[in-house]
C-alpha cells in the first residue's frame, strides 16, 4: 500500500491551528487546547502526555526566543506507515541575534528542551523560510 493510500485512510479533519499569544501564560492555555484535541482523537493518556510535553517545549521556546506572531498546529500524519501526531510551532524568527548569550537564565531551568523533543519524538526538525521558522515533532500514536 502506498503512502498516498495510507494518507487517504486518516480522518479528514485532522488539523487544528491556533494563534499563539505572545505572553508567558500562553503555553498553559495552548496545553489545554492540545489536550482537548488529543481527547477528541481518543489517544491514550501516556501518548497524550508526551504530545502535550512536546507542545509545551516548542511553545515555550517560541514565547521566550522568537518574535510574534506565532501559531501552533496539531495534526495527524503518517510516520513509517504508523499514525502519529505532529506538533508544529511557527514564529517569525529570533527575537535576538543567535550569537548573543541568554543572560540571567538559570541553567537548571533552561536548555533541556531539545533533549526532551529528541527523546519523545519519532522525528523532529526545523523548517526555515523567509517569513519565519517552524519547529516540529512527530509522536507515533499507533498502527495506521
trRosetta pair geometry for C-beta under 8 A, 3 or more apart (Angstrom, degrees):
i j d omega theta_ij theta_ji phi_ij phi_ji
1 5 4.8 -115 -174 85 90 133
1 6 5.9 107 130 -55 115 88
1 81 7.9 109 79 -129 105 120
2 5 4.7 100 56 6 77 100
2 6 7.1 -139 100 -2 43 86
3 6 5.5 -54 -147 39 36 112
3 7 6.2 41 153 -24 67 104
3 78 6.4 -180 -151 84 89 147
3 81 7.6 -113 -101 -82 72 74
4 7 5.7 -50 -147 33 30 114
4 8 6.7 35 152 -23 61 103
5 8 5.7 -51 -155 29 34 115
5 9 7.1 35 148 -23 61 102
6 9 5.7 -55 -161 26 39 114
6 10 7.7 47 146 -29 64 91
6 78 5.4 79 122 -102 124 159
6 81 5.9 -119 -115 -130 162 72
6 144 5.5 -74 -152 -143 108 145
7 10 6.0 -40 -164 11 44 113
7 78 6.2 -104 -80 -7 73 130
9 144 6.4 60 88 164 139 106
10 14 5.7 -32 152 -30 114 160
10 76 5.4 178 -163 110 128 121
10 77 8.0 -17 -96 -111 164 17
10 78 7.2 -129 -51 -50 128 94
10 83 7.1 142 -106 -115 100 98
11 14 5.2 129 78 -62 89 103
11 76 6.9 65 45 45 91 153
14 75 5.6 78 126 -160 86 71
14 76 3.8 -73 -177 29 132 106
15 73 6.6 -13 -165 -170 97 97
15 74 7.2 158 -151 84 47 50
15 75 4.1 -2 -103 -102 81 103
15 76 7.7 -116 -62 20 60 67
16 33 7.7 -164 140 157 140 106
16 37 5.2 -121 12 -106 154 139
16 73 7.1 162 84 -153 50 49
16 74 4.7 -4 56 56 100 97
16 75 7.3 -173 23 -71 58 61
17 71 5.9 0 -172 178 95 123
17 72 7.2 159 -155 84 47 51
17 73 5.0 -11 -103 -103 78 80
18 30 6.3 161 101 -123 145 92
18 33 5.6 80 -80 130 161 160
18 71 6.7 155 79 -161 43 71
18 72 4.6 -12 60 60 98 100
18 73 7.8 -176 22 -76 66 37
18 74 7.9 24 1 -1 105 100
19 69 6.5 -38 -156 -175 100 120
19 70 7.7 118 -168 83 56 49
19 71 5.7 -47 -108 -104 45 79
20 26 5.7 85 -175 168 77 138
20 30 6.5 2 -117 -74 90 139
20 59 6.6 -165 -134 -140 135 94
20 62 6.4 31 118 109 161 140
20 63 7.4 -122 158 -70 122 88
20 68 7.6 -145 91 -124 88 93
20 69 7.2 140 57 -180 77 71
20 70 4.0 -37 59 89 128 96
20 71 5.9 -166 -5 -96 94 20
20 72 5.4 102 -64 -23 108 93
20 89 7.1 39 -43 -146 156 98
20 91 7.9 -58 61 -87 138 89
21 25 7.9 -11 88 77 127 79
21 26 4.3 -163 69 -97 85 119
21 29 7.2 32 30 54 118 147
22 26 6.9 -20 -90 -24 9 155
22 63 6.4 161 -147 -131 57 73
22 68 3.7 -84 -51 -63 139 131
22 69 7.3 -118 -39 -116 111 47
22 70 6.9 114 -79 13 86 105
23 26 4.9 122 62 -31 72 100
23 63 7.3 -55 65 -144 19 120
24 27 7.3 -43 177 11 45 101
24 63 6.6 126 -100 160 40 141
25 28 5.5 -49 -169 35 64 113
25 29 6.4 64 138 -21 81 103
26 29 5.6 -58 -150 39 38 112
26 30 6.0 33 156 -17 72 109
26 59 6.9 -147 114 174 96 117
26 63 5.9 171 58 -93 121 132
27 30 5.8 -59 -145 41 29 109
27 31 6.3 37 154 -26 65 103
27 56 5.7 75 -176 -142 112 74
27 59 4.7 144 -114 113 84 125
27 60 5.2 25 -95 -72 146 77
27 63 6.3 -93 -47 -6 101 150
28 31 5.7 -48 -147 29 31 114
28 32 6.9 32 154 -17 61 101
29 32 6.0 -57 -160 33 32 110
29 33 6.7 28 147 -16 65 106
30 33 5.4 -52 -148 37 39 112
30 34 6.2 40 153 -20 70 102
30 55 6.6 -147 133 153 108 117
30 56 7.9 160 89 -93 104 57
30 59 5.3 175 77 -118 151 157
30 72 5.5 122 -151 -18 129 165
31 34 5.8 -53 -146 37 31 110
31 35 6.2 34 153 -21 64 107
31 52 5.4 69 -153 -166 89 103
31 55 6.5 152 -101 96 63 118
31 56 5.6 23 -85 -79 113 100
31 59 7.8 -132 -53 36 77 156
32 35 5.6 -53 -147 36 30 114
32 36 6.5 34 153 -22 63 104
33 36 5.7 -53 -151 32 32 113
33 37 6.7 33 151 -18 64 102
33 72 7.7 118 87 87 131 141
34 37 5.7 -53 -152 34 35 112
34 38 6.3 30 153 -16 67 108
34 51 6.7 -158 163 128 121 100
34 52 5.4 154 101 -107 125 74
34 55 4.7 174 -81 45 169 176
34 72 7.5 -85 -67 155 105 140
34 74 5.8 161 -123 -79 83 147
34 87 7.4 15 -129 -111 135 115
35 38 5.8 -57 -146 40 31 110
35 39 6.3 37 152 -23 65 105
35 48 6.6 76 -131 173 69 116
35 52 5.7 26 -72 -93 86 130
36 39 5.6 -51 -148 33 31 114
36 40 6.6 35 151 -19 62 102
37 40 5.7 -55 -156 34 33 113
37 41 6.5 22 150 -11 66 109
37 74 5.2 101 106 103 165 151
38 41 5.5 -58 -147 43 35 109
38 43 4.8 -57 -175 34 92 126
38 47 7.8 -168 -164 107 126 89
38 48 4.3 134 143 -125 145 102
38 51 5.9 154 -89 74 141 142
38 52 7.2 -91 2 -53 153 94
38 74 8.0 -96 -53 -179 79 143
38 85 7.2 1 -102 -109 98 161
39 42 7.4 36 178 -74 35 37
39 43 7.7 -82 -78 35 25 81
39 48 7.4 55 -61 -125 60 149
41 76 7.1 164 -130 -69 140 121
41 85 7.6 132 96 -89 167 119
43 47 4.8 -109 171 87 112 118
43 48 4.7 140 96 -62 116 91
43 51 7.3 24 118 6 166 142
43 85 7.3 -21 -84 -41 153 138
43 141 5.6 -69 -126 -152 112 130
44 47 4.7 85 60 13 88 103
44 48 6.7 -156 90 -8 42 90
44 141 7.8 172 22 -160 89 86
45 48 5.6 -58 -144 39 29 114
45 49 6.3 32 158 -22 65 105
46 49 6.0 -55 -151 32 28 110
46 50 6.8 27 152 -16 62 104
47 50 5.7 -54 -154 34 35 112
47 51 6.4 32 151 -17 68 106
47 85 7.8 124 159 8 108 127
47 139 6.5 147 -166 141 87 125
47 141 5.1 96 -177 -124 151 83
47 142 8.0 -47 -80 -36 165 88
48 51 5.7 -56 -148 38 33 110
48 52 6.2 32 155 -19 67 107
49 52 5.7 -53 -142 38 31 111
49 53 6.3 34 156 -21 64 105
50 53 5.8 -56 -149 36 29 111
50 54 6.5 29 154 -17 64 105
50 120 4.8 179 -165 -162 102 119
50 139 5.5 151 114 -140 116 147
51 54 5.7 -54 -150 37 32 112
51 55 6.3 33 152 -19 65 106
51 85 5.1 -1 -115 88 137 143
51 87 6.4 155 -166 -45 81 123
51 139 5.1 -131 -82 37 84 153
51 141 8.0 3 -54 -79 129 113
52 55 5.6 -52 -146 37 32 113
52 56 6.3 37 153 -23 64 105
53 56 5.6 -52 -148 34 31 115
53 57 6.6 32 154 -19 64 103
53 116 6.6 -115 147 171 111 126
53 120 6.4 179 85 -78 117 172
54 57 5.8 -54 -150 33 32 110
54 58 6.4 23 157 -11 66 108
54 87 5.3 152 114 36 111 150
54 116 7.3 -171 -96 131 60 99
54 117 6.0 96 -134 -114 89 70
54 120 5.5 -145 -65 96 107 135
54 121 6.3 100 -115 -63 142 102
54 137 4.9 -124 -172 82 133 143
54 139 6.5 -165 1 -46 154 123
55 58 6.0 -61 -147 42 30 105
55 59 5.9 28 157 -19 67 113
55 72 6.9 56 -156 -153 106 128
55 74 7.4 -10 -98 -87 131 108
55 87 4.7 -133 -84 -142 78 146
55 89 7.8 130 -150 -52 62 112
56 59 5.8 -57 -139 40 26 111
56 60 6.0 27 161 -21 64 109
57 60 6.0 -56 -145 35 24 109
57 61 6.6 25 156 -18 60 106
57 113 4.3 151 -164 -149 108 96
57 116 5.3 -174 -80 84 154 129
57 117 5.8 -149 104 -58 148 93
58 61 5.9 -55 -152 34 31 112
58 62 6.7 29 152 -18 64 105
58 72 8.0 125 102 -118 115 93
58 87 6.0 164 27 130 150 117
58 88 7.8 -126 159 -163 157 16
58 89 4.2 166 147 3 111 132
58 113 7.9 145 -65 -179 40 123
58 117 7.2 92 -60 -95 89 124
58 135 5.1 -170 -140 99 106 119
58 136 7.8 50 -122 -96 153 24
58 137 6.8 -153 -53 5 133 113
59 62 5.8 -58 -153 35 33 109
59 63 6.3 28 154 -16 68 107
59 72 6.4 -5 -91 -87 105 124
59 89 5.8 -168 -80 -99 52 146
60 63 5.7 -56 -146 39 33 110
60 64 5.9 18 161 -9 68 115
60 113 7.1 -151 75 -101 114 136
61 64 6.1 -64 -137 46 26 101
61 65 5.5 -30 -178 29 66 119
61 66 7.3 54 134 -11 70 107
61 89 7.5 131 66 87 98 149
61 113 5.9 147 -60 150 116 169
61 135 6.8 5 82 30 139 166
62 65 7.1 -72 -113 55 14 78
62 66 4.8 -42 -151 37 57 128
62 70 4.5 110 166 -138 135 161
62 89 4.9 -126 -40 156 140 130
62 91 4.6 175 -144 -54 102 133
62 135 7.5 -150 -60 28 99 122
63 66 7.6 5 -25 44 11 85
63 70 7.6 -112 -67 31 57 155
65 94 6.4 -43 159 -134 86 72
65 95 5.9 -161 176 19 34 104
65 96 7.6 -85 -153 29 68 91
66 70 6.4 94 96 -77 129 125
66 91 3.6 50 143 135 150 156
66 92 6.7 139 169 51 103 56
66 93 6.2 156 -148 90 91 21
66 94 6.1 -73 -108 -106 62 28
66 95 5.7 163 -151 -32 8 90
66 133 7.2 -133 -119 53 135 114
67 91 6.5 138 61 165 52 105
67 92 4.7 -62 84 74 101 104
67 93 5.8 2 28 65 109 71
67 94 7.4 39 -12 100 91 19
67 95 5.1 145 -59 -89 70 74
68 91 7.3 -71 -104 -147 30 94
68 92 6.9 25 117 17 17 116
69 91 7.6 -156 107 -137 35 61
69 92 6.7 74 46 -25 50 116
70 89 6.2 10 178 -178 116 90
70 90 6.4 170 -154 87 66 49
70 91 4.1 -19 -100 -95 102 82
70 92 7.4 -116 -73 -6 67 74
71 89 7.3 176 86 -149 45 49
71 90 5.1 -2 53 54 90 98
72 87 7.4 -27 -164 -164 91 83
72 88 7.3 148 -159 82 43 56
72 89 5.6 -15 -102 -101 68 77
73 86 7.5 -9 111 110 94 96
73 87 7.6 147 80 -160 58 37
73 88 4.2 -9 57 60 104 106
73 89 7.8 -169 21 -74 72 32
73 90 7.2 34 -6 -5 111 106
74 85 6.7 -11 -168 -174 86 103
74 86 7.4 162 -153 82 38 57
74 87 6.0 -6 -104 -104 72 66
74 88 8.0 -162 -68 26 33 72
75 85 7.4 154 82 -157 35 57
75 86 5.0 -14 64 56 86 102
75 88 7.6 4 14 5 105 111
76 83 6.3 -23 -167 -162 107 95
76 84 7.2 145 -159 77 57 43
76 85 6.2 -39 -100 -100 59 58
76 86 7.5 160 -110 12 9 84
77 83 8.0 133 77 -158 36 49
77 84 5.2 -33 71 71 81 96
77 85 7.6 117 23 -130 81 11
77 86 4.7 42 0 -25 127 120
77 138 6.2 -78 67 -121 126 120
78 81 6.2 6 -176 -105 115 22
78 82 6.8 134 -158 61 67 33
78 83 6.8 -46 -103 -97 60 37
78 84 6.7 118 -137 18 13 95
78 144 6.8 17 -122 -106 108 103
79 82 5.4 -36 70 64 76 89
79 84 4.2 44 -1 -23 115 146
79 122 4.9 94 155 99 158 149
79 123 6.4 -180 -137 16 125 112
79 138 5.1 142 -68 143 137 143
79 140 5.5 -108 66 -84 130 91
80 122 7.7 -129 15 168 112 138
81 144 5.6 -60 169 -45 70 127
82 140 4.9 18 116 -145 134 111
82 141 7.8 164 152 47 97 51
82 142 6.7 -173 -171 99 94 27
82 143 6.0 -74 -126 -120 81 33
82 144 6.1 -114 -115 -52 30 69
83 140 7.3 107 83 -158 50 62
83 141 5.2 -58 108 63 97 94
83 142 5.2 -1 53 65 113 76
83 143 6.9 37 8 99 95 21
83 144 5.8 138 -38 -113 82 38
84 122 6.2 -93 -117 28 141 138
84 138 4.5 33 150 -179 142 102
84 139 5.9 160 -162 77 88 37
84 140 4.8 -50 -96 -96 95 45
84 141 5.9 147 -118 3 33 84
85 138 7.1 159 78 -152 39 57
85 139 5.1 -12 55 57 90 95
85 141 5.6 66 -17 -37 94 129
86 136 5.9 0 -174 -171 101 112
86 137 7.2 166 -148 84 58 37
86 138 5.0 -25 -94 -96 77 78
87 136 6.6 167 87 -149 51 60
87 137 5.4 -6 55 56 97 85
87 139 7.6 33 -6 -4 102 104
88 134 5.4 -3 -170 -172 106 110
88 135 7.2 159 -152 81 55 44
88 136 4.3 -14 -100 -99 81 98
89 134 7.0 161 80 -150 38 60
89 135 5.3 -9 58 57 92 93
89 136 7.7 179 20 -77 58 53
90 132 5.4 70 176 129 91 136
90 133 7.0 176 -147 89 59 38
90 134 4.3 -22 -94 -94 86 86
91 132 5.7 -174 95 -159 33 110
91 133 6.0 -13 60 58 79 84
92 131 6.9 -57 -128 167 79 61
92 132 4.6 -66 -106 -97 39 99
92 133 7.9 74 165 16 4 75
93 132 6.0 -125 -39 -122 73 52
93 133 5.9 108 -93 -7 52 106
94 97 7.0 92 117 -111 138 13
94 98 5.8 -112 -90 -64 171 78
96 100 5.1 -86 150 62 116 133
97 100 4.7 93 69 -10 90 105
102 105 4.6 12 129 -4 113 135
102 110 7.1 -108 109 133 149 154
105 109 7.1 -134 179 74 78 97
105 110 4.5 -40 172 32 122 155
105 111 7.6 123 132 -34 131 99
106 109 4.2 52 81 19 107 110
106 110 6.4 123 70 6 57 96
107 110 6.5 -77 -121 59 30 81
107 111 6.0 -13 -149 18 68 141
110 113 7.9 -22 -162 -19 57 101
112 115 5.1 -58 -169 43 67 118
112 116 6.0 70 135 -26 86 101
113 116 5.7 -58 -152 34 34 110
113 117 6.3 32 154 -18 69 105
114 117 5.4 -50 -146 37 37 114
114 118 6.2 38 154 -20 67 105
115 118 5.7 -53 -145 37 30 111
115 119 6.2 27 157 -18 64 110
116 119 5.8 -58 -145 38 28 109
116 120 6.1 4 166 -1 65 116
117 120 6.6 -73 -141 46 22 95
117 121 5.7 -5 176 -1 64 125
117 124 5.2 97 157 -121 109 172
117 137 5.2 -130 -158 -86 97 144
118 121 6.8 -66 -123 42 16 95
118 124 6.8 -109 -88 31 51 137
120 137 7.4 47 90 164 93 141
120 139 6.4 -25 148 -101 89 110
121 124 4.5 79 93 -49 156 106
121 137 3.9 -104 -95 -169 148 104
121 138 5.7 98 -165 58 100 48
121 139 5.8 -85 -115 -74 62 67
122 138 5.1 -55 53 99 98 97
122 139 6.5 140 -6 -122 91 24
122 140 4.7 78 -51 -28 139 99
123 137 7.5 179 95 -148 43 53
123 138 5.2 13 56 41 80 115
124 135 7.8 9 -180 180 101 77
124 136 6.4 -175 -150 98 63 56
124 137 4.0 -9 -105 -104 104 78
124 138 7.0 -159 -74 17 57 68
125 135 7.8 -164 102 -148 35 50
125 136 6.0 -7 59 59 70 92
126 133 6.3 -13 -170 -172 102 102
126 134 6.9 155 -158 83 51 53
126 135 5.5 -19 -103 -101 80 65
126 136 7.6 166 -89 19 32 74
127 133 7.1 161 83 -158 51 52
127 134 4.5 -1 54 55 99 104
127 136 7.2 23 -1 0 101 117
128 133 5.1 -15 -107 -108 72 84
128 134 7.9 -158 -72 26 33 66
129 132 6.0 9 61 55 95 57
129 133 7.5 -176 27 -81 66 39
129 134 7.8 33 2 -4 104 98
